[in-house]
Amino acid sequence: MQVMGKMNLTETEREQLLSAARSRTVRAADVRRAKLILMLEDGESRDSIMRTLGCDSRFIARWSGRFLSERLSGMYARHPGRAPKQPPARLEARVLNRTLKHKPADGATHWSSYKLAAELGDVSVSTVQRIWRKHGVKPQQLERHMVSNDPDFEAKAADVIGLYLNPPAHAAVFCVDEKTAIQALDRKDRMLPLSPGRAESHGFEYKRNGTLSLFAAFNTATGEVLGKTATRHTSEQFVAFLIDVVASQPKRREIHVICDNVSSHKTERVAAFLNAHRNVSLHFTPTYSSWLNQVENWFSRIQRDVIARGIFTSVKDLDRKLMHYIREHNKNPKPIKWKYDDPSRRIRPVPNQ
């Protein structure tokens, strides 16, 4: 066991080396060198240093000699490395062309970085990933869309958007729709609650206890929701709900109702209701454009918060829990900050050739 000589540190040098050795932000290589000099100063043996720092005798000789000749200024690498090599433009174009214009030969629906690198042969997986990341290409992701075939899309969309962004003065604007056939599902096995290290668990088998439809009117100005459940989804039930919406507002107040194009919204019974209530106007969203109706946003919330993981022992239990959620929501309602700011992103149908 060979004992190394001391480094004859000054107080300032010791302080700086201790600071580097204890730092969590200094590079690991610099921390290792600082510890080496401190251990040599403290008279540690070569074997002890090699065991503690996981180094060899060449490392000790190089950096102890560098410190003795240059002191602290010699403790930094003379060659800090080079910047990562960027793929040339031709290689980027080749990777992007293969990704965007071809499918894998094995019949897969999309590329993985490993599959594309193997296909190209002379390109590494990390290079493919770097090029995809640079250009925002994500073959592993899939989005879905529905193209509206409504010839009056622009006019109808502008009408609805206008009610959101610039509603008529002293008028109420409601987004109305029905969430149909909500199942009252009960689980045959008991639920295992959330606990440290384990997610909440529901039994796989379930029991159907019937269905309900939920009518909802979302007030775009306040965020309040008027809700009502029904056993069936009919035009008669829709008109009955519209009567409730009218009753919730002061008499003769102008009311604008945004709804979709389902047939139950366009019956003679609905026409008779509108004839009897001249202060109510229906505004229909374009076909296949449910995203224009703000109540769909609220439906996604109640689906996530109540329905998806709910356990309902009966239809009455389902009704009670839905209405409880609506009452709690209305204690602190918030309007949706909705905007449609990039019409160029609209996906248009390809005209028939």
NUKOL-454023 format. One record per residue: y negated, x negated, z negated of N, C-alpha, C in turn; residue number from 1. Coordinates in steps of 0.1 Angstrom, whole numbers, m for minus. Each point is the difference from the previous one (the first is absolute). Layout:
residues N
[rec [Y X Z] [Y X Z] [Y X Z] NUM]
...
This chain:
residues 353
[rec [12 m9 0] [m12 9 0] [m12 m9 0] 1]
[rec [m8 1 10] [m12 m9 2] [m12 8 m4] 2]
[rec [m9 m7 m9] [m12 6 m4] [m11 m5 8] 3]
[rec [m9 9 6] [m10 m3 9] [m13 m5 m8] 4]
[rec [m9 m7 7] [m12 m4 m6] [m10 11 m1] 5]
[rec [m10 m2 m9] [m10 10 m2] [m11 m1 11] 6]
[rec [m7 11 2] [m10 1 11] [m14 m3 m5] 7]
[rec [m2 m3 m13] [m13 m3 m6] [m10 10 4] 8]
[rec [2 13 m3] [m9 11 4] [m12 0 m9] 9]
[rec [m11 3 7] [m13 2 m8] [1 15 m5] 10]
[rec [m9 3 m9] [m1 14 m5] [m2 10 11] 11]
[rec [m9 m4 9] [m4 9 11] [12 2 9] 12]
[rec [7 m11 3] [12 1 9] [11 9 m7] 13]
[rec [2 m2 m13] [10 8 m7] [m3 15 1] 14]
[rec [m13 3 m3] [m4 14 0] [2 7 14] 15]
[rec [m4 m8 11] [2 6 13] [15 2 4] 16]
[rec [8 m10 m4] [14 1 3] [7 12 m8] 17]
[rec [m4 1 m13] [5 11 m8] [m4 14 6] 18]
[rec [m13 0 4] [m5 13 6] [8 3 13] 19]
[rec [3 m10 8] [8 3 12] [14 4 m3] 20]
[rec [6 m7 m10] [14 3 m4] [2 14 m5] 21]
[rec [m11 5 m6] [2 13 m7] [m5 12 9] 22]
[rec [m7 m4 12] [m6 10 8] [11 9 8] 23]
[rec [m4 12 2] [8 9 8] [m5 2 14] 24]
[rec [m11 m7 3] [m6 2 13] [1 m13 8] 25]
[rec [2 m11 m6] [1 m13 7] [14 m1 7] 26]
[rec [0 m6 12] [12 m1 8] [12 m7 m9] 27]
[rec [12 5 2] [11 m4 m7] [2 m15 1] 28]
[rec [m2 m6 12] [2 m14 2] [m10 m8 m9] 29]
[rec [m12 5 m1] [m10 m7 m8] [3 1 m15] 30]
[rec [5 11 m4] [4 2 m14] [11 m10 m3] 31]
[rec [10 m2 9] [11 m9 m2] [m4 m14 m2] 32]
[rec [m10 m5 8] [m5 m13 m1] [m8 m2 m13] 33]
[rec [m8 10 m4] [m7 m1 m13] [10 m2 m11] 34]
[rec [10 8 0] [10 m1 m11] [7 m14 0] 35]
[rec [2 m5 12] [7 m14 1] [m9 m10 m7] 36]
[rec [m13 0 3] [m9 m10 m6] [m1 1 m15] 37]
[rec [0 13 m5] [m1 3 m14] [13 m5 m7] 38]
[rec [11 2 6] [13 m4 m6] [1 m15 0] 39]
[rec [m5 m7 10] [0 m14 0] [m9 m6 m11] 40]
[rec [m12 7 m2] [m9 m4 m10] [6 1 m14] 41]
[rec [8 11 m2] [7 2 m13] [12 m8 m2] 42]
[rec [4 m9 10] [11 m9 m2] [14 6 3] 43]
[rec [0 11 7] [13 6 4] [8 m9 9] 44]
[rec [13 1 m2] [9 m9 8] [1 5 14] 45]
[rec [4 m9 9] [2 4 14] [10 12 2] 46]
[rec [11 m1 m8] [11 10 1] [m6 13 m4] 47]
[rec [m7 0 m11] [m6 13 m6] [m10 6 10] 48]
[rec [m8 m8 7] [m10 5 9] [8 6 12] 49]
[rec [10 m7 5] [7 5 12] [7 13 m3] 50]
[rec [5 1 m12] [7 12 m4] [m9 12 m2] 51]
[rec [m12 m3 m6] [m10 11 m3] [m7 5 13] 52]
[rec [m4 m10 8] [m7 4 12] [8 2 13] 53]
[rec [13 m3 m2] [9 2 12] [m4 m9 11] 54]
[rec [m3 m13 m2] [m5 m9 10] [10 m12 0] 55]
[rec [m3 m10 9] [7 m12 1] [m9 m12 m4] 56]
[rec [6 m12 0] [m8 m12 m3] [m10 m3 10] 57]
[rec [2 4 12] [m11 m3 11] [m12 8 m3] 58]
[rec [1 13 m5] [m11 8 m3] [m8 m6 m12] 59]
[rec [7 m5 m10] [m6 m6 m11] [m8 m13 4] 60]
[rec [7 m8 8] [m6 m13 4] [m13 3 9] 61]
[rec [1 9 9] [m11 3 9] [m12 5 m7] 62]
[rec [1 10 m9] [m12 6 m6] [m5 m8 m12] 63]
[rec [9 m7 m7] [m5 m9 m11] [m8 m12 6] 64]
[rec [5 m5 11] [m7 m11 7] [m13 5 6] 65]
[rec [0 12 5] [m13 6 6] [m10 2 m11] 66]
[rec [5 4 m12] [m10 3 m11] [m6 m13 m5] 67]
[rec [9 m11 m2] [m5 m13 m5] [m10 m6 9] 68]
[rec [1 2 13] [m9 m6 10] [m12 8 2] 69]
[rec [1 13 0] [m11 9 4] [m4 10 m11] 70]
[rec [7 0 m11] [m2 10 m11] [1 14 5] 71]
[rec [m9 9 m5] [2 15 4] [m2 2 15] 72]
[rec [m9 m8 6] [m2 3 15] [13 m2 8] 73]
[rec [9 m7 m5] [13 m3 7] [11 10 m2] 74]
[rec [m3 11 m8] [10 9 m3] [2 12 10] 75]
[rec [m7 m1 11] [1 10 10] [6 m5 13] 76]
[rec [8 9 6] [7 m4 12] [m10 m4 12] 77]
[rec [4 m10 7] [m9 m5 11] [2 9 12] 78]
[rec [11 7 1] [3 8 11] [2 15 m5] 79]
[rec [m10 8 m1] [1 13 m5] [8 10 8] 80]
[rec [5 m4 12] [7 9 8] [m8 5 12] 81]
[rec [6 8 8] [m8 5 12] [1 15 0] 82]
[rec [m10 6 7] [0 14 1] [12 6 7] 83]
[rec [4 12 m3] [12 5 7] [m2 1 15] 84]
[rec [10 m4 7] [m2 0 15] [0 14 5] 85]
[rec [m10 3 8] [m2 14 5] [8 1 13] 86]
[rec [7 11 2] [8 2 13] [m10 0 12] 87]
[rec [3 m7 11] [m8 1 11] [m1 14 6] 88]
[rec [m11 2 8] [m3 13 6] [12 5 8] 89]
[rec [6 m9 8] [11 4 9] [12 5 m8] 90]
[rec [3 m7 m11] [11 4 m9] [m3 14 m6] 91]
[rec [m12 2 m5] [m4 13 m5] [2 11 10] 92]
[rec [m5 m3 12] [1 10 11] [15 3 3] 93]
[rec [8 m10 0] [15 2 2] [6 9 m11] 94]
[rec [m3 m3 m12] [6 8 m11] [m5 14 0] 95]
[rec [m13 2 2] [m6 13 1] [6 8 12] 96]
[rec [1 m6 11] [5 7 12] [14 5 m3] 97]
[rec [9 m9 m6] [13 4 m3] [1 11 m10] 98]
[rec [m9 m1 m10] [0 10 m10] [m4 14 5] 99]
[rec [m11 0 8] [m6 13 3] [6 6 13] 100]
[rec [6 m8 9] [4 6 12] [15 0 3] 101]
[rec [8 m5 m10] [14 0 1] [7 5 m12] 102]
[rec [12 4 1] [9 4 m11] [11 m10 m2] 103]
[rec [5 m1 m12] [11 m9 m3] [12 3 9] 104]
[rec [7 m10 5] [11 2 9] [12 7 m6] 105]
[rec [1 m1 m14] [12 6 m6] [m2 15 m2] 106]
[rec [m11 6 5] [m2 14 m1] [m8 5 m12] 107]
[rec [m4 m9 m9] [m8 3 m11] [m13 6 4] 108]
[rec [m6 9 m8] [m13 6 4] [m12 m8 m2] 109]
[rec [1 m11 m8] [m12 m8 m2] [4 m14 m4] 110]
[rec [m10 m9 2] [3 m14 m3] [m1 m3 m15] 111]
[rec [7 m10 m5] [m2 m7 m13] [m4 m14 4] 112]
[rec [m7 m7 m9] [m4 m13 3] [12 m9 2] 113]
[rec [11 2 m7] [12 m9 2] [6 3 14] 114]
[rec [0 13 4] [6 4 12] [m8 m6 12] 115]
[rec [m13 1 m1] [m9 m5 11] [1 m15 1] 116]
[rec [0 m7 m12] [1 m14 1] [13 m5 6] 117]
[rec [11 7 m3] [13 m3 6] [0 3 15] 118]
[rec [m7 10 4] [m1 4 14] [m8 m10 8] 119]
[rec [m11 m5 m5] [m8 m10 7] [6 m14 m1] 120]
[rec [7 m3 m10] [8 m13 m1] [m8 m11 m5] 121]
[rec [m12 m3 5] [m7 m12 m4] [m12 4 m10] 122]
[rec [0 11 m6] [m11 5 m9] [6 2 m13] 123]
[rec [m6 m5 m11] [5 3 m13] [m4 13 m5] 124]
[rec [7 5 m10] [m3 13 m7] [m14 0 m5] 125]
[rec [m4 m11 m7] [m13 0 m6] [m11 1 10] 126]
[rec [2 m6 12] [m10 0 11] [m1 15 5] 127]
[rec [11 6 1] [m1 15 5] [m7 8 m10] 128]
[rec [3 m2 m13] [m7 7 m11] [m15 m3 0] 129]
[rec [m3 m12 2] [m15 m4 0] [m7 6 11] 130]
[rec [6 0 12] [m7 7 12] [m1 15 m2] 131]
[rec [10 6 m5] [0 15 m3] [m11 3 m10] 132]
[rec [m1 m8 m10] [m10 2 m11] [m14 m2 6] 133]
[rec [m2 m10 8] [m13 m3 6] [m5 12 8] 134]
[rec [9 6 8] [m4 10 9] [3 14 m5] 135]
[rec [4 2 m13] [2 13 m5] [11 7 6] 136]
[rec [10 m7 4] [12 7 6] [11 2 m11] 137]
[rec [4 12 m1] [10 4 m11] [11 8 6] 138]
[rec [10 m7 7] [11 8 6] [8 8 m10] 139]
[rec [1 m4 m12] [8 6 m10] [m6 14 m5] 140]
[rec [m12 2 3] [m7 13 m5] [1 10 11] 141]
[rec [1 13 m4] [0 11 9] [m9 11 m5] 142]
[rec [m9 5 8] [m8 11 m3] [3 12 9] 143]
[rec [m3 12 m5] [3 12 8] [m12 7 3] 144]
[rec [0 7 12] [m12 8 3] [4 13 8] 145]
[rec [m9 9 0] [2 12 8] [m12 2 9] 146]
[rec [3 1 13] [m11 1 10] [m4 15 1] 147]
[rec [m12 3 m1] [m5 14 2] [m1 3 15] 148]
[rec [6 11 4] [m1 4 14] [m10 12 1] 149]
[rec [m9 1 m9] [m10 11 0] [m11 m4 10] 150]
[rec [m2 8 11] [m11 m3 9] [m14 0 m6] 151]
[rec [m1 7 m11] [m13 1 m7] [m1 m8 m12] 152]
[rec [8 m11 0] [0 m9 m12] [m13 m4 m5] 153]
[rec [m9 m6 9] [m13 m5 m4] [m8 11 m6] 154]
[rec [m1 12 6] [m8 10 m5] [4 5 m14] 155]
[rec [14 2 m1] [5 5 m13] [m2 m11 m11] 156]
[rec [3 m12 4] [m1 m11 m10] [m15 m2 m5] 157]
[rec [m9 1 10] [m14 m1 m4] [m5 11 m9] 158]
[rec [6 12 2] [m3 12 m8] [4 m3 m14] 159]
[rec [12 m4 m2] [6 m3 m14] [m8 m11 m6] 160]
[rec [m1 m11 7] [m7 m12 m6] [m14 3 m3] 161]
[rec [m7 9 8] [m13 4 m4] [m1 8 m13] 162]
[rec [10 8 m3] [0 7 m13] [2 m10 m11] 163]
[rec [7 m11 2] [2 m10 m11] [m13 m8 m2] 164]
[rec [m6 m5 11] [m11 m9 m1] [m14 7 m2] 165]
[rec [m1 12 6] [m13 7 m1] [3 15 m1] 166]
[rec [5 4 m11] [3 15 m2] [m13 8 0] 167]
[rec [2 13 4] [m12 9 m1] [m5 1 m14] 168]
[rec [m14 1 m1] [m6 2 m13] [5 12 m7] 169]
[rec [3 m1 m13] [3 12 m9] [14 6 4] 170]
[rec [8 m7 9] [13 6 4] [11 m8 m7] 171]
[rec [11 7 m2] [12 m7 m5] [10 m3 11] 172]
[rec [6 m12 m1] [9 m4 10] [14 m3 m7] 173]
[rec [10 7 5] [13 m1 m6] [10 m5 11] 174]
[rec [9 m9 m4] [11 m4 8] [12 7 m5] 175]
[rec [6 8 8] [11 9 m4] [13 m3 7] 176]
[rec [11 0 m7] [13 m1 7] [11 4 m10] 177]
[rec [12 1 5] [12 3 m8] [10 m11 0] 178]
[rec [5 m3 m12] [11 m9 m1] [12 8 m2] 179]
[rec [8 1 10] [11 10 0] [13 m5 m5] 180]
[rec [8 9 m4] [14 m3 m4] [1 m12 m9] 181]
[rec [m7 1 m11] [1 m11 m11] [13 4 m8] 182]
[rec [9 m9 0] [13 3 m7] [m1 m2 m15] 183]
[rec [5 9 m8] [2 m1 m14] [13 m7 m3] 184]
[rec [0 m13 0] [13 m8 m1] [2 m4 m15] 185]
[rec [12 3 m5] [4 m5 m13] [11 m10 2] 186]
[rec [1 m9 m9] [10 m11 1] [12 4 m9] 187]
[rec [12 m2 6] [13 3 m8] [2 m10 m11] 188]
[rec [m4 m12 2] [2 m11 m11] [m14 m2 m7] 189]
[rec [1 m4 m12] [m12 m2 m8] [m8 m12 6] 190]
[rec [m13 1 m2] [m9 m11 5] [0 m11 m10] 191]
[rec [0 m13 6] [m1 m12 m9] [m14 m4 1] 192]
[rec [m7 m1 m12] [m14 m2 0] [m4 m15 3] 193]
[rec [m12 m2 4] [m6 m14 2] [2 m8 m12] 194]
[rec [4 m12 1] [1 m10 m11] [m2 m14 5] 195]
[rec [m3 m9 m9] [m2 m14 4] [12 m5 8] 196]
[rec [m3 m5 13] [11 m5 8] [8 10 8] 197]
[rec [m4 13 m2] [8 11 8] [m10 10 4] 198]
[rec [1 4 13] [m8 11 5] [6 14 m4] 199]
[rec [m9 10 0] [5 13 m3] [11 4 10] 200]
[rec [10 7 m4] [11 3 8] [4 15 0] 201]
[rec [1 6 12] [4 14 1] [15 0 5] 202]
[rec [7 10 m4] [13 2 5] [0 3 15] 203]
[rec [10 m4 7] [0 2 15] [2 14 4] 204]
[rec [9 7 m8] [3 14 3] [m11 10 m6] 205]
[rec [m3 10 8] [m11 9 m5] [5 15 3] 206]
[rec [m8 9 m6] [2 14 1] [m12 7 5] 207]
[rec [1 8 11] [m11 7 6] [m2 13 m8] 208]
[rec [m13 2 m4] [m3 12 m8] [m10 9 8] 209]
[rec [m1 m2 13] [m9 8 8] [m12 m8 5] 210]
[rec [m9 7 7] [m12 m7 6] [m13 8 m3] 211]
[rec [m11 m7 1] [m13 6 m1] [m9 m5 11] 212]
[rec [m10 7 4] [m11 m5 9] [m12 m1 m9] 213]
[rec [m8 m11 2] [m12 m2 m7] [m12 1 9] 214]
[rec [m9 10 m2] [m12 1 8] [m11 m7 m8] 215]
[rec [m8 m8 7] [m10 m8 m7] [m13 0 8] 216]
[rec [m11 1 m6] [m14 0 6] [m7 m12 m7] 217]
[rec [m4 m10 8] [m6 m12 m6] [m15 1 3] 218]
[rec [m9 1 m10] [m14 1 2] [m5 m14 3] 219]
[rec [m5 m2 12] [m4 m13 5] [m12 m6 m8] 220]
[rec [m8 9 m5] [m12 m5 m7] [3 m4 m15] 221]
[rec [9 7 m6] [2 m3 m15] [14 m7 m2] 222]
[rec [9 2 9] [14 m5 m2] [9 9 m8] 223]
[rec [m6 12 m4] [9 9 m7] [10 7 9] 224]
[rec [11 4 m6] [11 6 8] [3 14 m6] 225]
[rec [0 9 9] [5 14 m3] [14 1 5] 226]
[rec [9 3 m9] [14 0 4] [7 13 m3] 227]
[rec [11 3 7] [7 13 m2] [14 m2 6] 228]
[rec [11 4 m7] [13 m1 5] [5 13 5] 229]
[rec [9 0 9] [6 12 6] [14 m3 4] 230]
[rec [8 10 0] [14 m1 3] [2 m2 15] 231]
[rec [m9 6 8] [1 m1 14] [m13 m5 6] 232]
[rec [1 m5 13] [m11 m5 7] [m3 9 12] 233]
[rec [m9 10 m2] [m2 10 10] [m16 1 2] 234]
[rec [m3 7 11] [m14 3 2] [m6 9 m11] 235]
[rec [8 9 m5] [m5 8 m11] [m3 m8 m13] 236]
[rec [8 m10 m3] [m2 m8 m11] [m13 m9 2] 237]
[rec [m1 m4 13] [m12 m8 3] [m13 8 m2] 238]
[rec [0 12 5] [m12 8 m2] [m2 3 m15] 239]
[rec [10 2 m7] [m2 2 m15] [m6 m12 m6] 240]
[rec [4 m12 4] [m6 m12 m5] [m15 m1 4] 241]
[rec [m3 3 12] [m14 0 5] [m9 9 m9] 242]
[rec [6 12 m3] [m7 9 m9] [m3 m7 m14] 243]
[rec [9 m7 m5] [m2 m8 m12] [m11 m10 2] 244]
[rec [0 m7 11] [m10 m10 3] [m14 7 0] 245]
[rec [m1 11 7] [m13 7 0] [m4 5 m13] 246]
[rec [9 4 m8] [m3 5 m14] [m5 m11 m9] 247]
[rec [4 m12 3] [m4 m12 m8] [m15 m4 2] 248]
[rec [m6 6 11] [m14 m4 3] [m10 12 m2] 249]
[rec [m12 m3 m2] [m10 11 m1] [0 9 12] 250]
[rec [m4 12 m2] [1 10 11] [m10 m4 11] 251]
[rec [5 3 12] [m8 m3 13] [m2 m15 2] 252]
[rec [6 m9 m8] [m2 m14 3] [8 m3 13] 253]
[rec [m6 m9 8] [6 m4 13] [12 m9 m4] 254]
[rec [12 3 6] [12 m8 m3] [6 m4 13] 255]
[rec [3 m13 1] [7 m6 12] [14 m5 m4] 256]
[rec [10 5 7] [14 m4 m4] [5 m8 12] 257]
[rec [5 m12 m3] [6 m9 9] [16 2 m1] 258]
[rec [6 3 10] [15 1 m1] [6 m4 14] 259]
[rec [14 0 0] [7 m4 12] [3 11 9] 260]
[rec [8 m2 10] [3 9 11] [13 8 m2] 261]
[rec [5 1 m12] [13 7 m2] [m3 15 3] 262]
[rec [11 6 5] [m2 14 5] [m4 10 m10] 263]
[rec [3 m3 m13] [m3 10 m10] [m15 0 m3] 264]
[rec [m8 m10 5] [m14 0 m1] [m8 7 11] 265]
[rec [8 6 9] [m7 6 12] [5 14 3] 266]
[rec [4 7 m10] [6 13 2] [m11 11 0] 267]
[rec [4 12 3] [m10 11 0] [m4 3 m14] 268]
[rec [8 m3 m10] [m4 2 m14] [m11 m10 m4] 269]
[rec [1 m12 5] [m10 m10 m3] [m13 4 7] 270]
[rec [1 5 13] [m12 4 7] [m7 12 m7] 271]
[rec [8 9 m6] [m5 12 m7] [m8 m5 m13] 272]
[rec [6 m10 m6] [m7 m6 m12] [m13 m6 4] 273]
[rec [0 m8 10] [m13 m6 5] [m10 10 4] 274]
[rec [4 11 6] [m9 11 4] [m6 7 m13] 275]
[rec [8 0 m11] [m5 7 m12] [m8 m10 m8] 276]
[rec [1 m13 2] [m7 m10 m8] [m8 m9 10] 277]
[rec [m12 5 4] [m8 m7 10] [m5 m14 m4] 278]
[rec [0 m2 m13] [m5 m13 m6] [11 m11 1] 279]
[rec [12 4 4] [11 m10 1] [3 m4 14] 280]
[rec [0 m13 3] [3 m5 13] [12 m10 0] 281]
[rec [10 2 9] [11 m9 1] [m3 m11 10] 282]
[rec [4 m12 m3] [m2 m12 9] [14 m6 1] 283]
[rec [5 m1 13] [14 m5 2] [m1 m14 4] 284]
[rec [9 m8 m7] [1 m14 5] [7 m1 13] 285]
[rec [m1 m10 8] [7 m2 12] [15 0 m3] 286]
[rec [8 3 10] [15 m1 m1] [4 m14 m4] 287]
[rec [10 m1 m9] [6 m12 m4] [m10 m9 m6] 288]
[rec [m10 5 m8] [m10 m8 m6] [m2 4 m14] 289]
[rec [11 1 m8] [m1 4 m14] [m8 m10 m8] 290]
[rec [m1 m12 5] [m8 m10 m8] [m15 3 m1] 291]
[rec [m4 10 9] [m14 4 m1] [m3 10 m11] 292]
[rec [11 5 m6] [m1 10 m11] [1 m7 m13] 293]
[rec [m11 0 m8] [0 m8 m13] [10 5 m10] 294]
[rec [4 13 1] [10 4 m10] [13 m7 1] 295]
[rec [3 m5 12] [13 m8 2] [0 m12 m8] 296]
[rec [m12 m6 m2] [m1 m11 m10] [4 4 m14] 297]
[rec [m5 11 m4] [3 5 m13] [15 4 m1] 298]
[rec [5 6 10] [15 3 0] [8 m12 m2] 299]
[rec [m4 m12 6] [7 m12 m2] [0 m4 m14] 300]
[rec [m11 2 m7] [m1 m3 m15] [10 8 m8] 301]
[rec [0 13 2] [9 9 m8] [14 m3 3] 302]
[rec [3 m3 13] [14 m4 4] [4 m12 m8] 303]
[rec [m9 m10 m1] [4 m13 m6] [1 2 m15] 304]
[rec [m10 7 m6] [m1 1 m15] [9 10 m6] 305]
[rec [3 11 7] [8 11 m6] [13 3 6] 306]
[rec [0 1 14] [11 6 7] [11 m10 2] 307]
[rec [m3 m12 5] [10 m10 4] [10 m3 m11] 308]
[rec [m5 m2 m12] [9 m4 m11] [2 10 m10] 309]
[rec [m5 12 3] [0 11 m10] [14 6 m2] 310]
[rec [3 5 m12] [12 7 m3] [m4 14 m4] 311]
[rec [5 10 7] [m4 14 m1] [12 9 m3] 312]
[rec [0 6 m12] [12 8 m4] [0 13 7] 313]
[rec [m11 5 6] [m1 13 6] [m13 0 9] 314]
[rec [m1 11 8] [m12 1 8] [m12 2 m9] 315]
[rec [2 7 m11] [m12 2 m10] [m4 m13 m6] 316]
[rec [10 m9 m2] [m4 m13 m6] [m8 m8 11] 317]
[rec [5 1 12] [m8 m7 11] [m14 5 1] 318]
[rec [m1 14 0] [m14 6 0] [m8 m5 m11] 319]
[rec [5 0 m12] [m7 m4 m12] [m5 m14 1] 320]
[rec [8 m10 5] [m4 m14 1] [m10 m2 11] 321]
[rec [1 7 11] [m10 m1 11] [m13 5 m5] 322]
[rec [m1 11 m6] [m13 6 m5] [m6 m9 m11] 323]
[rec [9 m5 m8] [m5 m9 m11] [m7 m12 6] 324]
[rec [6 m6 11] [m6 m12 6] [m14 4 6] 325]
[rec [m1 12 6] [m12 4 6] [m11 2 m11] 326]
[rec [4 6 m11] [m10 2 m10] [m5 m13 m6] 327]
[rec [9 m10 m2] [m4 m13 m5] [m9 m7 11] 328]
[rec [4 1 12] [m8 m6 11] [m15 5 0] 329]
[rec [m1 13 m3] [m14 6 1] [m8 m3 m12] 330]
[rec [6 m6 m11] [m9 m5 m11] [m8 m12 4] 331]
[rec [4 m8 10] [m8 m11 4] [2 m2 15] 332]
[rec [m5 10 8] [2 0 15] [m9 m10 6] 333]
[rec [4 m6 11] [m8 m9 8] [2 3 15] 334]
[rec [m12 1 7] [1 2 14] [6 m12 7] 335]
[rec [5 2 12] [6 m11 8] [m11 m7 8] 336]
[rec [m1 m13 m1] [m10 m8 8] [6 m2 13] 337]
[rec [m1 10 9] [7 0 13] [m9 m5 11] 338]
[rec [5 m8 9] [m8 m4 12] [9 m2 11] 339]
[rec [m5 1 12] [7 m2 13] [m9 m9 7] 340]
[rec [2 m14 m1] [m10 m9 4] [4 m8 13] 341]
[rec [11 2 6] [4 m7 11] [7 8 10] 342]
[rec [m7 9 8] [6 8 10] [8 m7 10] 343]
[rec [m3 m13 2] [7 m8 11] [15 m2 m4] 344]
[rec [4 2 m13] [14 m2 m4] [8 13 3] 345]
[rec [m6 10 5] [8 12 3] [11 m3 10] 346]
[rec [12 5 m2] [11 m2 9] [0 12 9] 347]
[rec [m2 m3 13] [m1 11 10] [13 1 8] 348]
[rec [3 12 4] [12 2 8] [m2 m6 14] 349]
[rec [11 m5 5] [m1 m6 14] [1 11 10] 350]
[rec [m10 1 9] [1 11 10] [12 m1 9] 351]
[rec [5 12 4] [12 1 8] [m4 m6 14] 352]
[rec [10 m8 5] [m2 m7 13] [3 10 11] 353]
